[in-house]
Amino acid sequence: MSLLEKRAVEKLAEKTAVEPVQFGKVAVLCGGCSAEREISLNSGRDVAAALCRSAVDAHVVDSAQPVIAQLQRAGFDRAFIMLHGRGGEDGVIQGALQTLGLPYTGSAVLGSALSMDKPRCKALWMGMGVPTPRWLSLHEASDSEAVVRDLGLPIIVKPAQEGSSLGMSKVTAANQLASAWRAARHYDEGVIAEQWIEGKEYTAAVLVGRVLPLIRIETARDFYDYDAKYVAEDTRFYCPSGLSDEQEQRLQAVALRAFETTGAKGWGRVDFICDAHGAPWFIEVNTVPGMTDHSLVPMAAKAAGIGFDELVMRILATTL
């Protein structure tokens, strides 16, 4: 996206005078059949409720049912994508919507597919000079000792294409790699072993070319896993992050570069860890992050003075 295009889209997204009728009938796509179905349904319901409060004709559409038939039969004008994981963040639904000629929120096919595919995203980042931990593809027959020699210990093992930290394990000894591979393999055919980075974890929410205030995440667990995200009550989120203005602005700039390098656009979230020297290591891009009133993107937006309903409307405005 050129600078002029970015400014035009940002100006549009910040407009508060857009009449709700301009959006027509909006499908909030959620649910689906991925491992993140329940989280997606919660996000979709909250987004639809916010749109309705703003007088938008919004309807929850569960894509677990034949979604193309639902969209054509009901005569929708655009879609707000709240599908997490497979089928929603990997370019599949984006391609279907483009075929139907329906405008939609978030990243297009390429940006969605690259962001969802961790090894390809990381390979792209490395080629573009965006810092990311070293990794190896892991297989059933992988030589555990060789993997440890290459990556060191600890190691994080994860599915190549999955969200919400599902199937992830921390490995502290070579003999744990096989069971970690099996746990990740349950969610995806592709599995990667990644260098462990010790440090503070941050997330950067991106909204139409702008990085919102960074959030620092603290958990008593080994890492920010599924339970730390959705179950544990002792996970702590700090926004402001505690960084100096200079540090925050520097990290925001790199986070935006990491986001745009994949072709992601519109809105999303970039997760990274800062090591003991303050150097960032980028982990992944989420092109359809959670959007309940206690999710991370709304939290960052609130710190920037943007309420949940306004945030939802700004994202929808990018489809005009």
N, C-alpha and C positions, 0 to 999 in steps of 0.2 A: 504494500500500500504506500503510495507516495505521500509526502508531507501534506500537500494540498488536500488529498483525499482524506487523510487522517483528521485534519482540522475540520473538514466538512462533516465527517461522521461524528466527531466529538461535539461539534456545535449542535448537530441534530439531536444527539443523545441527551444533551443538557437542556434542550428546550422544554419548557414546562407548559407551553401553550398548545401542544399537540392535542387535538380533539380525539377522545376515545373512539369515536365513530370511524376515524381514519384507519384504524387497525382492522376493522371488519370483524369477522368471526375467527377467534383465535383458538387453536388446539394446543393445550398444554400436554405434551407427550411425556408420559412417565410410566413407571412400572416395568413392563417388558419381562424378559425371561432370564436376565443375568443374575449373578450371585448378589447383586446390589439392589434387587427388586424392591424390597421394603423401604430402603433408604430413598430410592427414587420416587416411590409413591408419596412418602412424606414431603419431599421437596416439591413435587408436582402439585399436591393439594395446597401447600402454603403459597406457591406462586400463583395458582389459579385464584385463590382467595384474595390475594393482594391486587390482582388485575381487576377482579370484580368490584373491589372497594373503590377502584379508580374508574369505574363505569365502563370497563372493557368487556365485551361479550366473549368471555373466556370459558372453555370447557375442558375438563380433565379427560384425556384419552389414554387408556391403558393399551400399550402396544403389544401386550401379550396376546391380544386378539388381532386378527388380520388388519394391520394398521392402514394400509393403502386403501382398502375397501371402506374402512371407517371414514377416512379423510374425504374420499370422493363422494360417498353417500351423504355426508353431512354438509358438504359445501363450505369447507373452511377456507379462509383467505390467507392465513399464515400460521406458522407453528413456533411455539416456545418450547425448545427441546430441554427436557429435564430427565432424560434417560441416562443413567450412570452405567458405565461398563460396556460390555459387549452389546452390539446393536445400536448403541446410543452415542458412544464416544469414539467409535472406531471408523467412522465415515459411512457406515451402512445406511443409517436412516437419512443422513445428509444427501447421499446419492439418490435415494428414493424420492426425497422432497424436491431435489433439483429436477428429476425426471417429471414429477407432477407439476412443476412450475410454481411451487409454493415457497415464498420467502420464509427463512427460518433464522433463529438466533444462533450466535456462536460461530465456531470455526467451520470451514467448508470441508470437503472430502479429504483433501491432502493433509491439511493441518490436523484434522481429527485423527486420521490413520497414523500419521507419524508420531503424534503425541502419545497415542495409546500404546504403540509398539516400543517398549522400553529400549531394547538393544539398538533398534534403528534410530531412535531419537538420540540416544547417547552417542552413536557413531557420528551422527550429523553434528552434534554439539562439539565433539572432539575435533572434527574437521574444521569447524568454524571458530575454534578457540574458546568455547564456553566450557569452564571447568566442570567435570563430572567424574565421579569415582570410576576406577578401572573395573572391568567386569569380564566374565567369561560365560559362554553358553554352557549349561550343565546338562549332562545326559546320564542315563542309568549306568552306563559303562565308564563314566568319567573317572580319571585317576585322582582320588581325593588328595593324596599327598602332593601331586603336581599342582592341583588347584591351590592348596595352601601355600606352596612355595611361591606361586605367582602373586596371589592376592594378600597373603599374610593372614593373621587372625586378629580379631574376629572377622567373620564374613556374614553378609546378609544374603539369604537365598529367597528369591521371589519369582512368581509367575511373570512371564514376559509381557502378557497382556491381561492385566487385572487391576482393579482399583480397591480403595478402602483398606489397603494393607492386607487383603485376604491372601492366605496361603504363604505368608512371609515368616521366616524363621531366622533367628540369630544363631550362628554356628561358632562355637569356641574350640572345637577339636575336629580333626579330620574325620574321625569315625562318626561324626554327626551329619556329615554331608548327605549320605544316602537317604536317611529319614527326612531330612529337610527337602531333598529333591522330591520325594514322594508326596510330601505335604503340598508343595507348590504344583506338582504335576496333576494333582486332583482338580486344579482350576484351569490349567492351560497345558497344551502340549509343549510349549516353549518355556524353559526355566533358565534363569540366569543367577550366577553367583557374583556378588558385588563387593568390592572393597568396603570395609567398615570405616566410616569417618566419625571420629569422636568429636563432639562439639555441641553447639547450641542449634536447635532446629527452628527454622523460620518458614513462613509462607507469605507469598506476595500475591495479593489479589490484583488482577488487571481488569480495568474497565475502559474500553474504547481508547486505547493508546495511553492510558494513565495508570500508573501503579499506585494503589491506595496505601495507606500506612501499613508497614510491616507488622506481622504478629509473631511474637516469640512463643514457642510451645514448650511446656515442661511436663514430663510424665515420670512417675515413679517406676514405670516399666522399662524393659531393656530398650524399647523404641516405641514410637508412636503407632502402635498396632491397632487392629480393629476395636478391641476392647477399650483401649485408651481413648479412641475417637467417639465411641457410641455407648459405652457401658460404664466405665470407671467415673467416679465422681471426684477423683483427686487430680485429674488433668488440669493444668493451669495455662491460661492464655493471657499474654501481656501485650496490650496495644494502648498506648505507645510501647514499643518493643524494648526500650531502655538504651538503644543505640544513640550516639550523637547525631545531630542533623546531618553532618558531613558523611558519617558512615552509612546512615539510612539512605541518603540520596545516591551514594555510590552503589549500594546493593540494589536499590530500586532500578537503576539504569542497567545493571547487568541482568537483573531478573526480566526486564522488558525485552532485552536482546535475546535471552534464552527463549522467551515466549514467542517472539516474532520469527526467530530462526526456523522454528518448526512449521511455519505457515499458519499458526494459530491466530485468531483474530476475534474482535468483538469483546469477549470477556472470558475469564478463566482464572486459573491459579497456578503459581509456580512454587514448588517446594524445594528448599535447599538447607544445607547445614553449613555453619561457619565453624572452622576448626579453631584450635587454640591460638593460631596466629591471626584470626579474623578473616581468613580466606574463605570465600564461598565455594561450595561444591553442590552442583545442581542435580537433583534426584529425578524429578519428573514434572510434567505439565498435566494439569487437569483441565480439560476443555469444557466439561460440564460438572462443576463442583456442586456440593450440597447447597441447597437454598432454603433451609428452614430458618426461622427467626433466630436460631442460636448457632448457625453454621459460620464458617470462617470468613467467607466473602461478605456476608451482611455485617459481621463484626467489624471488619476493616472499613466498610462503607460508613458505618455509624460513626467511627472515629474521624472520618472525613466530612461528617455532617450530612450524610445521605441516609435517610430512613429506608426501611425495608421496602415499602410500597414505591417510593421514588426510585430505588435501585432497580426493582423489577420493571418499572416503566422505562427507565433508561436503556435497559437491555432490550426490551421489546422495540424501542424506537429505532434500533439499529436495523430493523427489518424493513423500514420504510424506504 
